[in-house]
Amino acid sequence: MSRRWLQLLERLGSPLGTGTEDPDAAPPVEGQTVSEDWRDYMHHERLYRLYGPHPEGAWRPYHCPTLFAGIDRLKLQPHEQRLHERIAAERPPGTWDWLRPDTLTVVDLPGGLSVQMAATLFAEGTCQLIATFDHWPRANSEPAGMIRRLDAEPTAAPPHAGDPRIMVDSREVVNAMVTMAPRVAARWARGVPADAPPVWVCDARRLTSATPGPGDYDNRYFIDDSILPGPESLRSAGIARVVHVAADADATPEDDLANWLHELYTAGFDTARMTLGDPETWVIPMPIIPAPGAPIAGRVSNRSDRGGFGQTISERGSSGGVYSGAGAGG
Amino acid sequence: MRTEPWPLEPPQVRRLLERLSLQLGKWDMHQAGDPTVLPDFLVLGAEEHRALVRRAQTARAAQCEMEEAVRTQPACLEAVGVPAELCEVVATAPAPGPRLTRCDFHWSTDECWRISEFNQDVPGGLAETAELDATVAAATGVRGMQPAGDLAAAITAALAPWPRIGLVHATAWSVDLQQVAAVARWLEAAGHATVIGSPANLQWRDGRPHLFDRPVDALFRHYPAEWIPGLPDPQAWLRVAQEVPCMNPLTAVVAESKRFHAAPAEHALGLSEATQATLARDFTRSCYPRAEGRDAWLAAREEWVLKRTYGRMGEGIRIGAALSAQAWDEALDTALQDPQGFVLQEFFEPAPLWFSHGMGYPVVGVFLVDGEFAGYHTRVSRHPVIQHDASYVPTMVTTA
C-alpha cells in the first residue's frame, strides 16, 4: 500500500465510532444550550447540518452539500451580515400561519437574503431547511486584493454582490448562514419534528442572463432533480401545496424552478406566492398559476448559455419539467 | 466476482456516507431521492483482477494502433464522426500526451466479461476510485480484500513534469467540479500549482496558455472534446492540441467515437494481426447505419443496439431486444436520417447481480493511465444500460 494511501486512511478511513467526527457538527438536540456567537458556527459541517433537514426525515436525500464543501476547500472566512430591513421588521399578526404540514416552501430570493428569510421561517415557525446551493463561490483561492467587503447587506437584485468577475458570488450566502446560525441553532434546541414541513432554500441569482467573458468565473448552476423532488415523491410525503417566496409579485423564477412549479401545478398541487415586499402575503400567500420556463435538457448535452456554456438545448429533459444532471464525464 | 454488504448498521452507513460527502467531495449521493452509493462491495478474485487488467491493457494497445491509423486518414476521421472543426488538428497533432482511459466491462449471461465501452476522453469516477474505495474499506474494517491501484498517484506521476496545471470542466455540473477538485487536490499535494476553470476561460497571452490570469504548463481536460467547437473561442483549444500537454489530448476524440470500433470493417487501416485479433475477441461487432442494411437490421432486431456516436451516460441507447418492432423501426429511421450520428453494435445480454437493494447490472471500469493499471470504478444500474442515475459501489480485490 502506498504512502499516499496510508496518509489518506490515517486522515479519513479510521473505523466509524473512533472519534473522527466532529461531535459539535450535529444539530443541537432538544433542550441543549447553544452559543449565541455566530463565530462558533463557521465550520462547514456544522453549517451543513444546521441548514439541513431533520436527520431522520424524508428530505435528507435532497439536501445539497456542494457549497458547504466549498467553505472548507476554499478556506472561506465568513463575516457577519446586516439583516435585511424586511427581516428585521416586526411581523404582521398571523405571519407563517400558512406553514402547514402539507406545505412545501421554496425561498427563492437573491443570495444571502434567501438564507435570512429561510432561517427566519425556521426560527419563527416549525419547518426544516433543505439547501440547494449546488456550486462553489469560486473554485480557486482568492488572489490578494480581490476580497471585497463581505459585511454588506445582502443585495436585493442580481447579478453581483462583490467581485463582478464571479457570476454568482455566494460568499454572501455563507455570510448569511453564519449570521443566522445562532437563531437556527436555538430553534433546533427547541425541538424540530422529523415530519416538519420542508423549506427549500435557493439563490435566485443562480442563473444570470449575462454571458461570461473568458476572465469570468462561471459558477452558474441549475437546480436539478437530484435536489427537487417530483410530484409522486411529494404526494407520498403528504405535500399538497407549494409556496414560492419571491422578491415581488411579478417575479419570474429561473427556468429550473419555473418548470418544476409548472409541473407541480399541472399535477394538481396548489401553488401560491409570498413576496418580500408585500407583508400581507406573509400572512396569506397569493395563489399563482406558474408558467413553464424554457425547455432545457441538462441530461443530454452541455446545458445552455445560462448555466455553463455551449449552445442552447432544444430538447426537454426526460424527467418531466425538471432538469436531470449527468455531467460531462462518462 | 461477488457482492458483499458493508458490515455496518444503518446509522453507521449514514455516518460513513456523510463523511464521503463532506470530507471527500462525493456530492452526488442521491438522484431523485434514491441513493446512488450502494452499501456493498463488488469483490473480484485476485486472478480475475489480473485477467481484467490484462484484457484492458491489450485492448488499449490495440486501440492506440487503430487510433493512429484512423487519425491519419481524413476520410476515415470524418466517417467515424469526429467534428469537422477538429479533423485537421487531430490529424496533425504531435505525439499524444498523457492519457487517462477507462475500459468498461459488463458481466454477461454467457458468463464472461464483455467490453461495452472504452472511455477514452473524459472518464468519470476519479474521486471514487482514488479515495472512496479505500476510505470505505478502512472505515468498514473488512478483511481479506482491498482496493487495487492508486489512481491519484498515477495521474500525478503522469503530470509530474509540469509545475502549473490548469483543470477545466463543464461548470454547470457540480458532479464534474467534484472530479476536477479532487484531481487538483492530489496535484497540489504533489507540489503543483493548480487553477480550475471552464474551457471558455482558456486564453493565450504572450504565447502561453492562461486560465484566468494564471499561466499554465499543462491542462487536465474534463470536458468532452466534441463539445469544443461550440466554445466561444475554439481556436484556443486547437492551439492547445498542437502545443500544450493535455490529459487527455484532443486526439482522444477519435477513439471516444462509438463509430470508431466499426472502422476496421469499413476502412483499410493496415492493422497488425495481433490488433485485429484483439479487436475481434474483445469488442462487440459494430457497423455504420446504412439504408441498404435496414431490412436486415429490422429482421434481426434482437441482435443489435443503436448508439449515438458521442452519446454519454447511456444517452440515446436503443436496445432492439427491448423495443417493439415498430419502435425499433422508428429508431432506425432516426439513425438513417443522420447516419454519421449513430452506430449499430451487436447486442449482448448483461447479467445482474444481487446487491443490498435488489438486483442490479454492474459495469466494472478499469482505469489505465498511459496504459498502466490505476484502479477500478464500478457502477450499478437497475437497468441493463448504465445511465446518469447509476449507483457507485466500491470495488475490492481479494488478498487471500
Boltz contact constraints between the chains, C-beta under 6 A:
constraints:
  - contact:
      token1: [A, 2]
      token2: [B, 150]
      max_distance: 6.0
  - contact:
      token1: [A, 2]
      token2: [B, 153]
      max_distance: 6.0
  - contact:
      token1: [A, 4]
      token2: [B, 153]
      max_distance: 6.0
  - contact:
      token1: [A, 5]
      token2: [B, 134]
      max_distance: 6.0
  - contact:
      token1: [A, 9]
      token2: [B, 138]
      max_distance: 6.0
  - contact:
      token1: [A, 12]
      token2: [B, 23]
      max_distance: 6.0
  - contact:
      token1: [A, 12]
      token2: [B, 135]
      max_distance: 6.0
  - contact:
      token1: [A, 13]
      token2: [B, 135]
      max_distance: 6.0
  - contact:
      token1: [A, 13]
      token2: [B, 138]
      max_distance: 6.0
  - contact:
      token1: [A, 13]
      token2: [B, 139]
      max_distance: 6.0
  - contact:
      token1: [A, 15]
      token2: [B, 139]
      max_distance: 6.0
  - contact:
      token1: [A, 15]
      token2: [B, 141]
      max_distance: 6.0
  - contact:
      token1: [A, 16]
      token2: [B, 12]
      max_distance: 6.0
  - contact:
      token1: [A, 16]
      token2: [B, 15]
      max_distance: 6.0
  - contact:
      token1: [A, 16]
      token2: [B, 139]
      max_distance: 6.0
  - contact:
      token1: [A, 45]
      token2: [B, 22]
      max_distance: 6.0
  - contact:
      token1: [A, 61]
      token2: [B, 30]
      max_distance: 6.0
  - contact:
      token1: [A, 61]
      token2: [B, 33]
      max_distance: 6.0
  - contact:
      token1: [A, 65]
      token2: [B, 21]
      max_distance: 6.0
  - contact:
      token1: [A, 65]
      token2: [B, 22]
      max_distance: 6.0
  - contact:
      token1: [A, 65]
      token2: [B, 27]
      max_distance: 6.0
  - contact:
      token1: [A, 66]
      token2: [B, 27]
      max_distance: 6.0
  - contact:
      token1: [A, 66]
      token2: [B, 174]
      max_distance: 6.0
  - contact:
      token1: [A, 69]
      token2: [B, 25]
      max_distance: 6.0
  - contact:
      token1: [A, 134]
      token2: [B, 174]
      max_distance: 6.0
  - contact:
      token1: [A, 139]
      token2: [B, 196]
      max_distance: 6.0
  - contact:
      token1: [A, 140]
      token2: [B, 195]
      max_distance: 6.0
  - contact:
      token1: [A, 140]
      token2: [B, 196]
      max_distance: 6.0
  - contact:
      token1: [A, 214]
      token2: [B, 201]
      max_distance: 6.0
  - contact:
      token1: [A, 214]
      token2: [B, 203]
      max_distance: 6.0
  - contact:
      token1: [A, 218]
      token2: [B, 171]
      max_distance: 6.0
  - contact:
      token1: [A, 218]
      token2: [B, 198]
      max_distance: 6.0
  - contact:
      token1: [A, 225]
      token2: [B, 32]
      max_distance: 6.0
  - contact:
      token1: [A, 226]
      token2: [B, 30]
      max_distance: 6.0
  - contact:
      token1: [A, 226]
      token2: [B, 31]
      max_distance: 6.0
  - contact:
      token1: [A, 229]
      token2: [B, 33]
      max_distance: 6.0
  - contact:
      token1: [A, 233]
      token2: [B, 33]
      max_distance: 6.0
  - contact:
      token1: [A, 300]
      token2: [B, 315]
      max_distance: 6.0
  - contact:
      token1: [A, 302]
      token2: [B, 170]
      max_distance: 6.0
  - contact:
      token1: [A, 302]
      token2: [B, 227]
      max_distance: 6.0
  - contact:
      token1: [A, 303]
      token2: [B, 172]
      max_distance: 6.0
  - contact:
      token1: [A, 307]
      token2: [B, 172]
      max_distance: 6.0
  - contact:
      token1: [A, 308]
      token2: [B, 170]
      max_distance: 6.0
  - contact:
      token1: [A, 308]
      token2: [B, 171]
      max_distance: 6.0
  - contact:
      token1: [A, 308]
      token2: [B, 172]
      max_distance: 6.0
  - contact:
      token1: [A, 309]
      token2: [B, 200]
      max_distance: 6.0
  - contact:
      token1: [A, 310]
      token2: [B, 230]
      max_distance: 6.0
  - contact:
      token1: [A, 311]
      token2: [B, 230]
      max_distance: 6.0
  - contact:
      token1: [A, 325]
      token2: [B, 173]
      max_distance: 6.0
  - contact:
      token1: [A, 326]
      token2: [B, 313]
      max_distance: 6.0
  - contact:
      token1: [A, 326]
      token2: [B, 388]
      max_distance: 6.0
  - contact:
      token1: [A, 327]
      token2: [B, 173]
      max_distance: 6.0
  - contact:
      token1: [A, 327]
      token2: [B, 175]
      max_distance: 6.0
  - contact:
      token1: [A, 327]
      token2: [B, 176]
      max_distance: 6.0
  - contact:
      token1: [A, 328]
      token2: [B, 122]
      max_distance: 6.0
  - contact:
      token1: [A, 328]
      token2: [B, 170]
      max_distance: 6.0
  - contact:
      token1: [A, 328]
      token2: [B, 176]
      max_distance: 6.0
  - contact:
      token1: [A, 328]
      token2: [B, 223]
      max_distance: 6.0
  - contact:
      token1: [A, 328]
      token2: [B, 224]
      max_distance: 6.0
  - contact:
      token1: [A, 329]
      token2: [B, 122]
      max_distance: 6.0
  - contact:
      token1: [A, 329]
      token2: [B, 124]
      max_distance: 6.0
  - contact:
      token1: [A, 329]
      token2: [B, 176]
      max_distance: 6.0
  - contact:
      token1: [A, 329]
      token2: [B, 179]
      max_distance: 6.0
  - contact:
      token1: [A, 330]
      token2: [B, 119]
      max_distance: 6.0
  - contact:
      token1: [A, 330]
      token2: [B, 122]
      max_distance: 6.0
  - contact:
      token1: [A, 330]
      token2: [B, 123]
      max_distance: 6.0
  - contact:
      token1: [A, 330]
      token2: [B, 124]
      max_distance: 6.0
  - contact:
      token1: [A, 330]
      token2: [B, 312]
      max_distance: 6.0
